Amino acid sequence: MKEQHFLYPYTPKLIIDNKKVKKNISNIINKANEWNVRLRPHYKTHQSEVVSYIFEQVGISTITTSSIDMTYRYINDIINDIFMAIPINIYSLDRLDFILNDEYLDRFIVSIDSIEAFRHLVPYLLDNRKLFFAIEIDCGYNRSGIDIEQDKKIYEIVAETMQRKLTDKFYGIFSHFGQAYNLVTDEQLYELNYENISKLSKVKRLIESMIDRSIVLSIGDTPSLRIYNKELLNNVDEIRPGNFVFYDAMQYLHGNCSLDEIAAFLYSPIISMHPERSELIIHGGAVHLSKDSTIDEGIVKYGLVGTWDLDKITLIPGAYVKSLSQEHGIISMDKNYIKNLNIGDHLAIIPVHSCLAMDAMIFKDGVFYWENI
């Protein structure tokens, strides 16, 4: 019987390189300090107590989440100010007590993008000193949020906030420039941010004049980190990136990180070899990586392929994940390179989207934290 080794488990493992995670976090914290903005990292990327502990050790107490359950998991004596940056599901309002009754919590901010949602929220805002709200504004991504060109809807909520004497519960306005994930050049990213921040700043100033107090302007995405500077963020109060903790294939291919900064990959065994068609099969499919793909050099790719020496990943030239089914991953690879491999060898698969890969693996004991000292 083949002896089990911690690096060669019987199922694929998502390897998290803690050394790189710490470096990535430290890098962005230093930049946020330089830009004079609050860093409120989005926890949906890692959903990990281990990574949360790393954030806590460097002084992060304000975070972003995307569900009631995620929020509840991370409240502690350090993490005590949480922003749930997804429009509140009115059927979850009765579960707010699970959050608000926690002795460690100082503030819980929920999101709305309609007057209807605000009205459902009002009794809870009146009833609990820890509960606040923010208005989501859509700057062209066409997901959730009030269209910034329909700003009357924004001011309608503000007016009703004043009428109900809840202005002290108004945290601010926020937006997610999701278009950034499809942009490549610095010029494109800068233009997107400059235009949207300018529009949001005008809305912020008008709201502040209405309620006679300052509010927060919050933005955030990982691709834009590379073009931020103090001048661009002059009117921004906080940023909410998340993917920078791990990065992934999409971030690498778009030039948002280096290969050495990628801190998460699926370590998958070769289970079938087909050099005649320049393909390998790994045990690593959609249930491990998700089915997110990206287009690189005109080719649809579901992941990048490399080897791992316990310290760094080395990409195999021309190799990529060609397709995914539930448990299988088909790797396209030069047949001459395949000759150097054997059944049972492990490959490092860099996911297209590390947030989804982590979500797929974290709740089924599929994550292995590694630190090469």
C-alpha positions in Angstrom: 0.0 0.0 0.0 1.3 3.5 -0.9 2.0 5.5 2.2 0.0 8.7 2.5 2.1 11.9 2.7 0.7 15.3 3.8 1.6 16.7 0.4 0.0 13.9 -1.6 -3.5 13.5 -0.1 -6.1 11.2 -1.5 -8.1 14.2 -2.7 -7.0 17.5 -4.3 -6.1 20.2 -1.8 -6.2 24.0 -2.2 -2.7 25.0 -1.0 -2.6 28.4 0.7 0.9 29.9 1.0 0.7 31.8 4.3 4.0 33.5 3.7 2.7 35.1 0.5 -0.6 35.9 2.1 1.2 37.8 4.8 3.3 39.7 2.3 0.3 40.6 0.1 -1.7 41.8 3.1 1.3 43.9 4.4 1.8 45.4 1.0 -1.8 46.7 0.7 -2.0 47.9 4.3 1.1 50.0 3.7 -0.4 51.4 0.5 -3.7 52.2 2.1 -1.8 54.1 4.8 0.1 55.9 2.1 -3.2 56.8 0.3 -4.8 57.9 3.6 -7.8 55.6 3.2 -9.2 52.9 5.5 -8.7 49.3 4.4 -11.8 47.3 4.9 -10.9 43.9 3.3 -13.6 41.8 1.8 -13.7 38.4 3.5 -15.6 36.6 0.8 -12.3 35.9 -0.9 -10.7 33.8 1.8 -13.6 32.9 4.3 -10.8 31.6 6.5 -10.2 31.9 10.2 -6.5 31.5 9.5 -6.3 34.4 7.1 -8.6 36.5 9.4 -6.0 35.9 12.2 -3.3 37.3 9.9 -5.4 40.4 9.4 -6.0 40.7 13.1 -2.3 40.5 13.9 -1.6 43.5 11.8 -4.4 45.6 13.3 -7.3 45.2 11.0 -10.6 45.5 12.9 -12.9 46.7 10.0 -14.0 44.1 7.4 -16.4 43.5 4.5 -18.7 40.5 4.2 -21.4 39.3 1.9 -23.8 37.4 4.1 -25.3 37.2 7.6 -23.6 33.9 8.3 -20.2 35.2 7.2 -20.5 38.2 9.4 -21.3 36.2 12.4 -18.3 33.9 11.9 -15.8 36.7 12.2 -16.9 38.9 15.0 -14.4 38.8 17.9 -12.6 41.0 20.3 -10.6 42.5 17.4 -13.0 42.3 14.4 -15.8 44.5 15.6 -16.8 46.8 12.7 -18.4 44.9 9.8 -19.9 46.1 6.5 -22.2 43.6 4.7 -21.8 45.0 1.1 -24.7 43.3 -0.6 -28.3 44.6 -0.6 -30.1 43.2 2.5 -32.5 40.4 1.9 -35.6 41.5 3.8 -36.3 37.9 4.9 -33.0 37.9 6.8 -33.9 40.9 8.9 -35.1 38.8 11.8 -31.7 37.2 11.9 -30.0 40.5 12.6 -30.2 39.9 16.4 -27.7 37.1 16.0 -25.2 39.7 14.9 -26.3 42.7 17.0 -26.4 40.9 20.3 -22.8 39.9 20.1 -20.9 41.6 22.9 -17.8 42.3 20.8 -19.6 44.0 18.0 -19.4 47.8 17.8 -21.0 48.4 14.4 -22.8 46.5 11.7 -23.5 48.2 8.4 -26.0 46.8 6.0 -26.7 47.8 2.4 -29.7 49.0 0.6 -30.4 50.2 -3.0 -34.1 51.0 -2.8 -36.6 53.1 -0.7 -38.6 49.8 -0.2 -35.6 48.1 1.5 -34.9 51.2 3.6 -38.5 51.2 4.9 -38.2 47.5 5.9 -35.0 48.3 7.7 -36.3 51.4 9.6 -37.7 49.5 12.7 -34.4 47.7 13.2 -32.4 51.0 12.8 -34.6 52.6 15.4 -34.3 49.6 17.8 -30.5 49.0 17.8 -27.7 51.5 18.3 -25.2 49.2 16.6 -27.0 49.0 13.3 -26.2 51.4 10.4 -26.9 51.4 6.7 -25.2 52.4 3.4 -26.6 53.1 0.0 -25.2 51.2 -2.9 -24.7 53.1 -6.2 -24.2 51.5 -9.5 -21.6 53.2 -11.7 -22.2 51.2 -14.9 -21.5 47.7 -13.7 -25.2 46.9 -14.0 -25.4 44.7 -11.0 -27.0 45.9 -7.7 -27.1 49.5 -6.7 -29.1 52.6 -7.7 -28.0 53.9 -11.1 -25.9 57.0 -10.5 -27.7 58.6 -13.4 -31.0 58.2 -11.4 -29.8 60.1 -8.4 -33.3 61.3 -7.4 -33.8 57.8 -6.0 -30.7 58.3 -3.8 -31.9 61.6 -2.5 -35.4 60.2 -1.8 -33.8 57.8 0.6 -31.8 60.6 2.2 -34.9 62.7 2.6 -36.8 59.9 4.3 -33.7 59.3 6.5 -34.0 62.9 7.6 -37.7 62.7 8.1 -37.3 59.7 10.4 -34.4 61.3 12.3 -32.0 58.5 11.3 -29.2 60.5 9.8 -26.9 59.4 12.5 -27.4 55.8 11.3 -26.4 56.7 7.7 -22.9 55.3 7.2 -22.4 56.4 3.6 -22.5 55.5 -0.1 -20.5 52.7 -1.8 -19.9 51.2 -5.2 -18.1 48.3 -6.8 -16.4 49.0 -10.2 -16.8 45.5 -11.4 -15.8 46.6 -15.0 -12.2 46.8 -13.7 -11.9 43.0 -13.9 -12.3 43.2 -17.7 -9.8 46.0 -18.2 -6.1 45.5 -18.9 -4.2 48.8 -19.2 -3.4 51.3 -16.5 -5.1 54.0 -18.6 -8.4 52.1 -18.8 -8.4 51.5 -15.0 -7.5 55.1 -14.2 -10.2 56.5 -16.5 -12.8 54.2 -14.9 -11.9 55.2 -11.4 -11.4 58.9 -12.1 -14.8 59.2 -13.7 -16.7 57.2 -11.2 -15.0 58.7 -8.1 -15.8 62.2 -9.5 -19.5 61.3 -9.9 -19.7 59.7 -6.5 -17.9 62.6 -4.8 -20.5 65.0 -6.1 -23.3 62.8 -4.7 -21.4 62.6 -1.4 -21.1 66.3 -1.1 -24.8 66.9 -1.9 -25.9 64.4 0.7 -23.6 65.9 3.3 -25.1 69.3 2.6 -28.6 67.8 3.1 -27.9 66.1 6.4 -25.3 68.5 7.7 -22.7 65.8 8.6 -20.0 63.8 6.8 -20.6 60.4 5.4 -18.2 57.7 4.0 -17.5 57.1 0.3 -16.4 53.5 0.0 -15.1 51.7 -3.2 -13.1 48.7 -3.9 -11.8 46.1 -6.3 -8.4 44.4 -6.6 -7.5 45.3 -10.2 -7.7 49.0 -9.4 -5.1 48.7 -6.6 -2.3 49.0 -9.1 -3.4 52.5 -10.3 -4.5 54.0 -7.0 -2.7 57.0 -5.7 -3.3 59.6 -3.0 -4.6 62.2 -5.4 -7.0 59.8 -7.1 -8.4 58.7 -3.8 -8.5 62.2 -2.3 -12.3 62.1 -1.8 -12.5 58.4 -1.0 -12.7 57.3 2.7 -12.2 53.5 2.4 -11.4 50.7 0.0 -12.8 47.1 0.1 -10.6 44.9 -2.1 -10.5 41.1 -1.3 -8.8 39.1 -4.0 -5.4 40.7 -3.3 -5.0 38.2 -0.4 -4.5 35.3 -2.9 -4.7 36.7 -6.4 -5.3 34.2 -9.2 -4.9 33.4 -12.9 -7.1 36.3 -14.1 -5.3 38.8 -12.0 -1.9 37.5 -13.2 -2.9 37.5 -16.9 -4.2 41.0 -16.6 -1.0 42.3 -15.1 -2.4 42.9 -11.6 0.1 40.7 -9.8 3.2 38.7 -10.3 3.4 34.9 -10.3 5.3 35.1 -7.0 2.3 36.9 -5.4 -0.2 34.2 -6.2 -0.9 32.5 -2.8 -3.6 29.9 -3.7 -3.5 26.9 -6.0 -5.1 23.5 -6.3 -2.6 20.7 -5.9 -4.0 17.9 -8.1 -2.8 14.4 -9.0 -2.5 13.2 -12.6 -5.0 10.3 -13.0 -4.8 9.7 -16.7 -2.3 10.5 -19.5 -3.0 10.9 -23.2 0.2 12.2 -24.9 -1.2 11.2 -28.3 -3.6 14.1 -28.0 -1.4 16.3 -25.9 -3.6 16.0 -22.8 -3.6 14.9 -19.2 -6.5 14.3 -16.8 -6.2 15.5 -13.2 -8.5 14.8 -10.3 -9.6 18.4 -10.0 -12.8 19.6 -11.6 -15.6 22.2 -11.2 -16.3 21.2 -7.6 -12.7 22.2 -6.8 -12.0 25.2 -9.1 -15.5 26.4 -10.1 -16.2 26.9 -13.8 -15.0 30.4 -14.2 -12.8 30.9 -17.3 -10.8 33.6 -18.9 -9.6 34.2 -22.5 -5.9 34.4 -23.0 -4.3 34.7 -26.4 -7.7 33.8 -27.9 -7.9 30.6 -25.9 -10.5 29.8 -23.2 -8.7 28.7 -20.1 -10.1 27.4 -16.8 -6.7 27.6 -15.0 -3.0 27.8 -15.4 -0.7 24.8 -14.9 2.6 24.6 -13.2 4.9 22.6 -10.8 5.5 23.5 -7.2 8.8 23.1 -5.2 7.4 24.0 -1.8 8.5 27.6 -2.3 7.4 28.8 -5.7 5.2 27.8 -8.7 6.9 27.4 -12.1 4.5 27.5 -15.0 4.7 24.8 -17.6 5.0 26.6 -21.0 1.8 26.4 -23.0 -0.1 24.3 -20.5 -3.5 25.2 -19.3 -6.8 23.7 -18.0 -8.8 23.1 -21.2 -12.1 22.0 -19.7 -13.7 20.9 -16.4 -16.4 18.5 -15.6 -17.5 17.7 -12.0 -14.4 15.9 -10.8 -12.2 15.8 -13.9 -9.9 18.5 -15.3 -8.5 18.2 -18.8 -5.0 19.7 -19.2 -3.7 20.7 -22.6 0.1 20.2 -22.5 2.9 19.6 -25.0 3.3 15.9 -25.5 7.1 16.1 -25.1 6.6 17.6 -21.7 4.1 14.9 -20.8 6.9 12.3 -21.2 8.5 13.7 -18.1 5.5 13.0 -16.0 3.9 10.0 -14.4 0.6 8.9 -13.0 0.3 10.2 -9.5 2.5 13.2 -10.0 0.9 16.4 -8.7 0.4 19.6 -10.7 -0.2 23.1 -9.3 -3.4 24.5 -10.9 -3.8 28.3 -10.5 -7.6 29.0 -10.5 -9.1 31.6 -12.7 -11.0 32.9 -9.7 -9.5 32.2 -6.3 -12.6 33.4 -4.4 -14.7 30.7 -5.9 -12.1 28.0 -5.6 -11.8 28.9 -1.9 -15.5 28.8 -1.4 -15.6 25.4 -3.1 -12.9 23.9 -0.9 -13.0 25.6 2.5 -16.2 23.9 3.7 -15.2 20.4 2.8 -11.8 20.3 4.5 -10.1 20.8 1.2 -7.7 23.6 2.3 -4.1 23.1 3.4 -2.2 26.1 4.8 1.6 26.0 4.1 4.4 28.2 5.2 8.0 27.5 4.0 10.3 29.0 6.7 
